[in-house]
């Protein structure tokens, strides 16, 4: 499913300038906002990766994200 919102700032993909969100460093950071509904997610970072959970759309992990890299 295509993301409608930026996972780093929560603003609409087509509504804002995302140059600060698209840095090489940000690709290593976990998402803070759900790409489907822009809700703030609960994020847990561990030495082996991260888990982010949206109350409506479920859980995403760093392992899933790297397997489905964009």
PyMOL Python script that loads the backbone (N, CA, C, O; Angstrom):
from pymol import cmd

cmd.read_pdbstr("""\
ATOM      1  N   UNK A   1       0.839  -1.175   0.000  1.00  0.00           N
ATOM      2  CA  UNK A   1       0.000   0.000   0.000  1.00  0.00           C
ATOM      3  C   UNK A   1       0.892   1.250   0.000  1.00  0.00           C
ATOM      4  O   UNK A   1       1.897   1.295   0.708  1.00  0.00           O
ATOM      5  N   UNK A   2       0.530   2.239  -0.777  1.00  0.00           N
ATOM      6  CA  UNK A   2       1.306   3.457  -0.917  1.00  0.00           C
ATOM      7  C   UNK A   2       1.091   4.380   0.285  1.00  0.00           C
ATOM      8  O   UNK A   2      -0.035   4.564   0.747  1.00  0.00           O
ATOM      9  N   UNK A   3       2.175   4.947   0.776  1.00  0.00           N
ATOM     10  CA  UNK A   3       2.088   5.873   1.901  1.00  0.00           C
ATOM     11  C   UNK A   3       1.498   7.206   1.450  1.00  0.00           C
ATOM     12  O   UNK A   3       1.864   7.737   0.402  1.00  0.00           O
ATOM     13  N   UNK A   4       0.588   7.733   2.251  1.00  0.00           N
ATOM     14  CA  UNK A   4      -0.027   9.025   1.981  1.00  0.00           C
ATOM     15  C   UNK A   4       0.644  10.141   2.777  1.00  0.00           C
ATOM     16  O   UNK A   4       0.574  11.316   2.414  1.00  0.00           O
ATOM     17  N   UNK A   5       1.299   9.742   3.877  1.00  0.00           N
ATOM     18  CA  UNK A   5       1.925  10.699   4.778  1.00  0.00           C
ATOM     19  C   UNK A   5       3.384  10.322   5.006  1.00  0.00           C
ATOM     20  O   UNK A   5       3.755   9.151   4.925  1.00  0.00           O
ATOM     21  N   UNK A   6       4.188  11.311   5.287  1.00  0.00           N
ATOM     22  CA  UNK A   6       5.598  11.087   5.585  1.00  0.00           C
ATOM     23  C   UNK A   6       5.719  10.406   6.953  1.00  0.00           C
ATOM     24  O   UNK A   6       5.097  10.844   7.921  1.00  0.00           O
ATOM     25  N   UNK A   7       6.515   9.341   7.034  1.00  0.00           N
ATOM     26  CA  UNK A   7       6.652   8.618   8.294  1.00  0.00           C
ATOM     27  C   UNK A   7       7.583   9.319   9.277  1.00  0.00           C
ATOM     28  O   UNK A   7       7.670   8.913  10.436  1.00  0.00           O
ATOM     29  N   UNK A   8       8.281  10.365   8.835  1.00  0.00           N
ATOM     30  CA  UNK A   8       9.190  11.087   9.722  1.00  0.00           C
ATOM     31  C   UNK A   8       8.598  12.376  10.273  1.00  0.00           C
ATOM     32  O   UNK A   8       8.884  12.739  11.414  1.00  0.00           O
ATOM     33  N   UNK A   9       7.770  13.085   9.480  1.00  0.00           N
ATOM     34  CA  UNK A   9       7.203  14.345   9.963  1.00  0.00           C
ATOM     35  C   UNK A   9       5.680  14.309  10.097  1.00  0.00           C
ATOM     36  O   UNK A   9       5.107  15.148  10.793  1.00  0.00           O
ATOM     37  N   UNK A  10       5.016  13.353   9.445  1.00  0.00           N
ATOM     38  CA  UNK A  10       3.571  13.215   9.549  1.00  0.00           C
ATOM     39  C   UNK A  10       2.771  14.083   8.600  1.00  0.00           C
ATOM     40  O   UNK A  10       1.540  14.049   8.625  1.00  0.00           O
ATOM     41  N   UNK A  11       3.442  14.860   7.761  1.00  0.00           N
ATOM     42  CA  UNK A  11       2.736  15.720   6.806  1.00  0.00           C
ATOM     43  C   UNK A  11       2.445  14.938   5.526  1.00  0.00           C
ATOM     44  O   UNK A  11       3.098  13.934   5.242  1.00  0.00           O
ATOM     45  N   UNK A  12       1.473  15.401   4.768  1.00  0.00           N
ATOM     46  CA  UNK A  12       1.114  14.744   3.517  1.00  0.00           C
ATOM     47  C   UNK A  12       2.283  14.700   2.551  1.00  0.00           C
ATOM     48  O   UNK A  12       3.060  15.651   2.466  1.00  0.00           O
ATOM     49  N   UNK A  13       2.411  13.603   1.827  1.00  0.00           N
ATOM     50  CA  UNK A  13       3.520  13.430   0.884  1.00  0.00           C
ATOM     51  C   UNK A  13       3.538  14.545  -0.153  1.00  0.00           C
ATOM     52  O   UNK A  13       4.602  15.078  -0.465  1.00  0.00           O
ATOM     53  N   UNK A  14       2.388  14.900  -0.686  1.00  0.00           N
ATOM     54  CA  UNK A  14       2.343  15.922  -1.737  1.00  0.00           C
ATOM     55  C   UNK A  14       2.113  17.332  -1.188  1.00  0.00           C
ATOM     56  O   UNK A  14       2.149  18.298  -1.951  1.00  0.00           O
ATOM     57  N   UNK A  15       1.879  17.468   0.117  1.00  0.00           N
ATOM     58  CA  UNK A  15       1.539  18.767   0.708  1.00  0.00           C
ATOM     59  C   UNK A  15       2.731  19.557   1.237  1.00  0.00           C
ATOM     60  O   UNK A  15       2.605  20.759   1.474  1.00  0.00           O
ATOM     61  N   UNK A  16       3.876  18.923   1.428  1.00  0.00           N
ATOM     62  CA  UNK A  16       4.969  19.617   2.104  1.00  0.00           C
ATOM     63  C   UNK A  16       6.313  19.301   1.452  1.00  0.00           C
ATOM     64  O   UNK A  16       6.438  18.366   0.661  1.00  0.00           O
ATOM     65  N   UNK A  17       7.308  20.102   1.806  1.00  0.00           N
ATOM     66  CA  UNK A  17       8.677  19.890   1.354  1.00  0.00           C
ATOM     67  C   UNK A  17       9.339  18.906   2.324  1.00  0.00           C
ATOM     68  O   UNK A  17       9.423  19.179   3.522  1.00  0.00           O
ATOM     69  N   UNK A  18       9.799  17.789   1.821  1.00  0.00           N
ATOM     70  CA  UNK A  18      10.364  16.743   2.667  1.00  0.00           C
ATOM     71  C   UNK A  18      11.869  16.586   2.486  1.00  0.00           C
ATOM     72  O   UNK A  18      12.393  15.485   2.652  1.00  0.00           O
ATOM     73  N   UNK A  19      12.567  17.656   2.150  1.00  0.00           N
ATOM     74  CA  UNK A  19      14.018  17.555   1.970  1.00  0.00           C
ATOM     75  C   UNK A  19      14.713  17.192   3.279  1.00  0.00           C
ATOM     76  O   UNK A  19      15.715  16.477   3.262  1.00  0.00           O
ATOM     77  N   UNK A  20      14.206  17.668   4.404  1.00  0.00           N
ATOM     78  CA  UNK A  20      14.804  17.322   5.696  1.00  0.00           C
ATOM     79  C   UNK A  20      14.485  15.885   6.092  1.00  0.00           C
ATOM     80  O   UNK A  20      15.211  15.279   6.881  1.00  0.00           O
ATOM     81  N   UNK A  21      13.405  15.341   5.547  1.00  0.00           N
ATOM     82  CA  UNK A  21      12.999  13.963   5.866  1.00  0.00           C
ATOM     83  C   UNK A  21      13.729  12.941   4.996  1.00  0.00           C
ATOM     84  O   UNK A  21      13.811  11.767   5.360  1.00  0.00           O
ATOM     85  N   UNK A  22      14.246  13.365   3.878  1.00  0.00           N
ATOM     86  CA  UNK A  22      14.834  12.443   2.903  1.00  0.00           C
ATOM     87  C   UNK A  22      16.358  12.405   2.957  1.00  0.00           C
ATOM     88  O   UNK A  22      17.002  12.168   1.935  1.00  0.00           O
ATOM     89  N   UNK A  23      16.934  12.631   4.109  1.00  0.00           N
ATOM     90  CA  UNK A  23      18.387  12.575   4.244  1.00  0.00           C
ATOM     91  C   UNK A  23      18.836  11.131   4.448  1.00  0.00           C
ATOM     92  O   UNK A  23      18.041  10.300   4.888  1.00  0.00           O
ATOM     93  N   UNK A  24      20.080  10.820   4.141  1.00  0.00           N
ATOM     94  CA  UNK A  24      20.570   9.453   4.369  1.00  0.00           C
ATOM     95  C   UNK A  24      20.436   9.013   5.829  1.00  0.00           C
ATOM     96  O   UNK A  24      20.197   7.837   6.102  1.00  0.00           O
ATOM     97  N   UNK A  25      20.587   9.935   6.748  1.00  0.00           N
ATOM     98  CA  UNK A  25      20.469   9.593   8.167  1.00  0.00           C
ATOM     99  C   UNK A  25      19.046   9.184   8.536  1.00  0.00           C
ATOM    100  O   UNK A  25      18.852   8.285   9.354  1.00  0.00           O
ATOM    101  N   UNK A  26      18.051   9.836   7.939  1.00  0.00           N
ATOM    102  CA  UNK A  26      16.660   9.528   8.282  1.00  0.00           C
ATOM    103  C   UNK A  26      16.235   8.140   7.821  1.00  0.00           C
ATOM    104  O   UNK A  26      15.287   7.574   8.367  1.00  0.00           O
ATOM    105  N   UNK A  27      16.915   7.588   6.833  1.00  0.00           N
ATOM    106  CA  UNK A  27      16.565   6.234   6.390  1.00  0.00           C
ATOM    107  C   UNK A  27      16.894   5.194   7.450  1.00  0.00           C
ATOM    108  O   UNK A  27      16.334   4.099   7.432  1.00  0.00           O
ATOM    109  N   UNK A  28      17.789   5.517   8.367  1.00  0.00           N
ATOM    110  CA  UNK A  28      18.138   4.602   9.451  1.00  0.00           C
ATOM    111  C   UNK A  28      17.235   4.759  10.662  1.00  0.00           C
ATOM    112  O   UNK A  28      17.195   3.875  11.518  1.00  0.00           O
ATOM    113  N   UNK A  29      16.508   5.867  10.752  1.00  0.00           N
ATOM    114  CA  UNK A  29      15.642   6.124  11.896  1.00  0.00           C
ATOM    115  C   UNK A  29      14.306   5.407  11.745  1.00  0.00           C
ATOM    116  O   UNK A  29      13.820   5.233  10.627  1.00  0.00           O
ATOM    117  N   UNK A  30      13.708   4.989  12.855  1.00  0.00           N
ATOM    118  CA  UNK A  30      12.394   4.350  12.773  1.00  0.00           C
ATOM    119  C   UNK A  30      11.322   5.371  12.404  1.00  0.00           C
ATOM    120  O   UNK A  30      11.492   6.564  12.660  1.00  0.00           O
ATOM    121  N   UNK A  31      10.234   4.923  11.814  1.00  0.00           N
ATOM    122  CA  UNK A  31       9.147   5.848  11.495  1.00  0.00           C
ATOM    123  C   UNK A  31       8.478   6.334  12.778  1.00  0.00           C
ATOM    124  O   UNK A  31       8.324   5.569  13.729  1.00  0.00           O
ATOM    125  N   UNK A  32       8.088   7.579  12.802  1.00  0.00           N
ATOM    126  CA  UNK A  32       7.418   8.147  13.980  1.00  0.00           C
ATOM    127  C   UNK A  32       5.922   8.332  13.742  1.00  0.00           C
ATOM    128  O   UNK A  32       5.139   8.411  14.688  1.00  0.00           O
ATOM    129  N   UNK A  33       5.537   8.401  12.477  1.00  0.00           N
ATOM    130  CA  UNK A  33       4.133   8.593  12.104  1.00  0.00           C
ATOM    131  C   UNK A  33       3.711   7.481  11.151  1.00  0.00           C
ATOM    132  O   UNK A  33       4.525   6.994  10.366  1.00  0.00           O
ATOM    133  N   UNK A  34       2.455   7.081  11.214  1.00  0.00           N
ATOM    134  CA  UNK A  34       1.924   6.071  10.309  1.00  0.00           C
ATOM    135  C   UNK A  34       1.813   6.664   8.905  1.00  0.00           C
ATOM    136  O   UNK A  34       1.293   7.768   8.745  1.00  0.00           O
ATOM    137  N   UNK A  35       2.282   5.966   7.912  1.00  0.00           N
ATOM    138  CA  UNK A  35       2.220   6.433   6.531  1.00  0.00           C
ATOM    139  C   UNK A  35       0.819   6.398   5.947  1.00  0.00           C
ATOM    140  O   UNK A  35       0.574   7.010   4.907  1.00  0.00           O
ATOM    141  N   UNK A  36      -0.111   5.694   6.590  1.00  0.00           N
ATOM    142  CA  UNK A  36      -1.477   5.585   6.094  1.00  0.00           C
ATOM    143  C   UNK A  36      -2.421   6.616   6.704  1.00  0.00           C
ATOM    144  O   UNK A  36      -3.325   7.107   6.026  1.00  0.00           O
ATOM    145  N   UNK A  37      -2.217   6.951   7.993  1.00  0.00           N
ATOM    146  CA  UNK A  37      -3.170   7.850   8.661  1.00  0.00           C
ATOM    147  C   UNK A  37      -2.506   9.017   9.401  1.00  0.00           C
ATOM    148  O   UNK A  37      -3.206   9.854   9.971  1.00  0.00           O
ATOM    149  N   UNK A  38      -1.196   9.087   9.405  1.00  0.00           N
ATOM    150  CA  UNK A  38      -0.411  10.157  10.045  1.00  0.00           C
ATOM    151  C   UNK A  38      -0.549  10.194  11.563  1.00  0.00           C
ATOM    152  O   UNK A  38      -0.220  11.202  12.190  1.00  0.00           O
ATOM    153  N   UNK A  39      -1.028   9.114  12.154  1.00  0.00           N
ATOM    154  CA  UNK A  39      -1.077   9.051  13.621  1.00  0.00           C
ATOM    155  C   UNK A  39       0.327   8.832  14.164  1.00  0.00           C
ATOM    156  O   UNK A  39       1.149   8.162  13.538  1.00  0.00           O
ATOM    157  N   UNK A  40       0.592   9.396  15.319  1.00  0.00           N
ATOM    158  CA  UNK A  40       1.866   9.183  15.999  1.00  0.00           C
ATOM    159  C   UNK A  40       1.919   7.722  16.438  1.00  0.00           C
ATOM    160  O   UNK A  40       0.956   7.209  17.007  1.00  0.00           O
ATOM    161  N   UNK A  41       3.027   7.061  16.179  1.00  0.00           N
ATOM    162  CA  UNK A  41       3.141   5.648  16.520  1.00  0.00           C
ATOM    163  C   UNK A  41       3.946   5.441  17.794  1.00  0.00           C
ATOM    164  O   UNK A  41       4.752   6.286  18.185  1.00  0.00           O
ATOM    165  N   UNK A  42       3.713   4.306  18.431  1.00  0.00           N
ATOM    166  CA  UNK A  42       4.500   3.893  19.586  1.00  0.00           C
ATOM    167  C   UNK A  42       5.716   3.173  19.029  1.00  0.00           C
ATOM    168  O   UNK A  42       5.586   2.166  18.333  1.00  0.00           O
ATOM    169  N   UNK A  43       6.906   3.695  19.339  1.00  0.00           N
ATOM    170  CA  UNK A  43       8.142   3.158  18.770  1.00  0.00           C
ATOM    171  C   UNK A  43       9.014   2.622  19.892  1.00  0.00           C
ATOM    172  O   UNK A  43       9.220   3.278  20.913  1.00  0.00           O
ATOM    173  N   UNK A  44       9.522   1.412  19.680  1.00  0.00           N
ATOM    174  CA  UNK A  44      10.470   0.821  20.622  1.00  0.00           C
ATOM    175  C   UNK A  44      11.738   0.480  19.858  1.00  0.00           C
ATOM    176  O   UNK A  44      11.703  -0.254  18.871  1.00  0.00           O
ATOM    177  N   UNK A  45      12.871   1.024  20.329  1.00  0.00           N
ATOM    178  CA  UNK A  45      14.159   0.787  19.688  1.00  0.00           C
ATOM    179  C   UNK A  45      14.975  -0.132  20.590  1.00  0.00           C
ATOM    180  O   UNK A  45      15.110   0.115  21.789  1.00  0.00           O
ATOM    181  N   UNK A  46      15.515  -1.194  20.001  1.00  0.00           N
ATOM    182  CA  UNK A  46      16.365  -2.142  20.714  1.00  0.00           C
ATOM    183  C   UNK A  46      17.696  -2.240  19.973  1.00  0.00           C
ATOM    184  O   UNK A  46      17.819  -1.737  18.857  1.00  0.00           O
ATOM    185  N   UNK A  47      18.684  -2.877  20.577  1.00  0.00           N
ATOM    186  CA  UNK A  47      19.964  -3.039  19.868  1.00  0.00           C
ATOM    187  C   UNK A  47      19.840  -3.823  18.558  1.00  0.00           C
ATOM    188  O   UNK A  47      20.664  -3.656  17.658  1.00  0.00           O
ATOM    189  N   UNK A  48      18.827  -4.668  18.446  1.00  0.00           N
ATOM    190  CA  UNK A  48      18.691  -5.476  17.234  1.00  0.00           C
ATOM    191  C   UNK A  48      17.736  -4.890  16.203  1.00  0.00           C
ATOM    192  O   UNK A  48      17.552  -5.488  15.143  1.00  0.00           O
ATOM    193  N   UNK A  49      17.117  -3.734  16.478  1.00  0.00           N
ATOM    194  CA  UNK A  49      16.195  -3.126  15.513  1.00  0.00           C
ATOM    195  C   UNK A  49      15.151  -2.264  16.193  1.00  0.00           C
ATOM    196  O   UNK A  49      15.357  -1.793  17.312  1.00  0.00           O
ATOM    197  N   UNK A  50      14.038  -2.059  15.523  1.00  0.00           N
ATOM    198  CA  UNK A  50      12.965  -1.244  16.085  1.00  0.00           C
ATOM    199  C   UNK A  50      11.606  -1.842  15.725  1.00  0.00           C
ATOM    200  O   UNK A  50      11.475  -2.625  14.785  1.00  0.00           O
ATOM    201  N   UNK A  51      10.594  -1.442  16.511  1.00  0.00           N
ATOM    202  CA  UNK A  51       9.207  -1.817  16.266  1.00  0.00           C
ATOM    203  C   UNK A  51       8.372  -0.556  16.403  1.00  0.00           C
ATOM    204  O   UNK A  51       8.527   0.192  17.368  1.00  0.00           O
ATOM    205  N   UNK A  52       7.489  -0.315  15.443  1.00  0.00           N
ATOM    206  CA  UNK A  52       6.592   0.846  15.481  1.00  0.00           C
ATOM    207  C   UNK A  52       5.164   0.331  15.344  1.00  0.00           C
ATOM    208  O   UNK A  52       4.878  -0.486  14.468  1.00  0.00           O
ATOM    209  N   UNK A  53       4.256   0.812  16.217  1.00  0.00           N
ATOM    210  CA  UNK A  53       2.889   0.322  16.208  1.00  0.00           C
ATOM    211  C   UNK A  53       1.887   1.462  16.070  1.00  0.00           C
ATOM    212  O   UNK A  53       1.893   2.411  16.854  1.00  0.00           O
ATOM    213  N   UNK A  54       1.020   1.350  15.053  1.00  0.00           N
ATOM    214  CA  UNK A  54      -0.084   2.280  14.853  1.00  0.00           C
ATOM    215  C   UNK A  54      -1.327   1.658  15.472  1.00  0.00           C
ATOM    216  O   UNK A  54      -1.549   0.455  15.334  1.00  0.00           O
ATOM    217  N   UNK A  55      -2.126   2.447  16.140  1.00  0.00           N
ATOM    218  CA  UNK A  55      -3.325   1.911  16.782  1.00  0.00           C
ATOM    219  C   UNK A  55      -4.348   1.404  15.771  1.00  0.00           C
ATOM    220  O   UNK A  55      -5.185   0.571  16.117  1.00  0.00           O
ATOM    221  N   UNK A  56      -4.302   1.882  14.547  1.00  0.00           N
ATOM    222  CA  UNK A  56      -5.244   1.436  13.519  1.00  0.00           C
ATOM    223  C   UNK A  56      -4.661   0.455  12.514  1.00  0.00           C
ATOM    224  O   UNK A  56      -5.367  -0.440  12.048  1.00  0.00           O
ATOM    225  N   UNK A  57      -3.385   0.604  12.170  1.00  0.00           N
ATOM    226  CA  UNK A  57      -2.816  -0.171  11.070  1.00  0.00           C
ATOM    227  C   UNK A  57      -1.812  -1.230  11.496  1.00  0.00           C
ATOM    228  O   UNK A  57      -1.221  -1.897  10.648  1.00  0.00           O
ATOM    229  N   UNK A  58      -1.616  -1.392  12.778  1.00  0.00           N
ATOM    230  CA  UNK A  58      -0.773  -2.483  13.258  1.00  0.00           C
ATOM    231  C   UNK A  58       0.696  -2.145  13.380  1.00  0.00           C
ATOM    232  O   UNK A  58       1.087  -0.982  13.479  1.00  0.00           O
ATOM    233  N   UNK A  59       1.494  -3.194  13.372  1.00  0.00           N
ATOM    234  CA  UNK A  59       2.911  -3.092  13.700  1.00  0.00           C
ATOM    235  C   UNK A  59       3.806  -3.210  12.476  1.00  0.00           C
ATOM    236  O   UNK A  59       3.520  -3.957  11.540  1.00  0.00           O
ATOM    237  N   UNK A  60       4.899  -2.453  12.508  1.00  0.00           N
ATOM    238  CA  UNK A  60       5.946  -2.513  11.499  1.00  0.00           C
ATOM    239  C   UNK A  60       7.258  -2.702  12.241  1.00  0.00           C
ATOM    240  O   UNK A  60       7.467  -2.107  13.297  1.00  0.00           O
ATOM    241  N   UNK A  61       8.136  -3.520  11.700  1.00  0.00           N
ATOM    242  CA  UNK A  61       9.435  -3.713  12.324  1.00  0.00           C
ATOM    243  C   UNK A  61      10.539  -3.374  11.332  1.00  0.00           C
ATOM    244  O   UNK A  61      10.305  -3.279  10.128  1.00  0.00           O
ATOM    245  N   UNK A  62      11.739  -3.194  11.856  1.00  0.00           N
ATOM    246  CA  UNK A  62      12.872  -2.888  10.985  1.00  0.00           C
ATOM    247  C   UNK A  62      13.161  -4.061  10.057  1.00  0.00           C
ATOM    248  O   UNK A  62      13.662  -3.847   8.953  1.00  0.00           O
ATOM    249  N   UNK A  63      12.874  -5.246  10.451  1.00  0.00           N
ATOM    250  CA  UNK A  63      13.091  -6.415   9.588  1.00  0.00           C
ATOM    251  C   UNK A  63      12.127  -6.410   8.418  1.00  0.00           C
ATOM    252  O   UNK A  63      12.523  -6.722   7.296  1.00  0.00           O
ATOM    253  N   UNK A  64      10.863  -6.061   8.654  1.00  0.00           N
ATOM    254  CA  UNK A  64       9.876  -5.963   7.565  1.00  0.00           C
ATOM    255  C   UNK A  64      10.243  -4.835   6.628  1.00  0.00           C
ATOM    256  O   UNK A  64      10.137  -4.974   5.409  1.00  0.00           O
ATOM    257  N   UNK A  65      10.678  -3.705   7.194  1.00  0.00           N
ATOM    258  CA  UNK A  65      11.003  -2.531   6.398  1.00  0.00           C
ATOM    259  C   UNK A  65      12.175  -2.804   5.452  1.00  0.00           C
ATOM    260  O   UNK A  65      12.152  -2.387   4.294  1.00  0.00           O
ATOM    261  N   UNK A  66      13.186  -3.497   5.944  1.00  0.00           N
ATOM    262  CA  UNK A  66      14.336  -3.781   5.086  1.00  0.00           C
ATOM    263  C   UNK A  66      13.996  -4.823   4.021  1.00  0.00           C
ATOM    264  O   UNK A  66      14.603  -4.834   2.951  1.00  0.00           O
ATOM    265  N   UNK A  67      13.038  -5.689   4.305  1.00  0.00           N
ATOM    266  CA  UNK A  67      12.632  -6.697   3.313  1.00  0.00           C
ATOM    267  C   UNK A  67      11.808  -6.084   2.192  1.00  0.00           C
ATOM    268  O   UNK A  67      11.808  -6.579   1.065  1.00  0.00           O
ATOM    269  N   UNK A  68      11.099  -4.994   2.514  1.00  0.00           N
ATOM    270  CA  UNK A  68      10.271  -4.324   1.517  1.00  0.00           C
ATOM    271  C   UNK A  68      10.792  -2.929   1.252  1.00  0.00           C
ATOM    272  O   UNK A  68      10.017  -1.975   1.185  1.00  0.00           O
ATOM    273  N   UNK A  69      12.089  -2.803   1.101  1.00  0.00           N
ATOM    274  CA  UNK A  69      12.709  -1.491   0.883  1.00  0.00           C
ATOM    275  C   UNK A  69      12.158  -0.837  -0.398  1.00  0.00           C
ATOM    276  O   UNK A  69      11.916  -1.491  -1.412  1.00  0.00           O
ATOM    277  N   UNK A  70      11.977   0.468  -0.294  1.00  0.00           N
ATOM    278  CA  UNK A  70      11.425   1.225  -1.416  1.00  0.00           C
ATOM    279  C   UNK A  70      12.482   1.625  -2.358  1.00  0.00           C
ATOM    280  O   UNK A  70      12.198   2.272  -3.366  1.00  0.00           O
TER     281      UNK A  70
END
""", "prot")
cmd.dss("prot")
cmd.show_as("cartoon", "prot")
cmd.util.cbc("prot")
cmd.orient("prot")
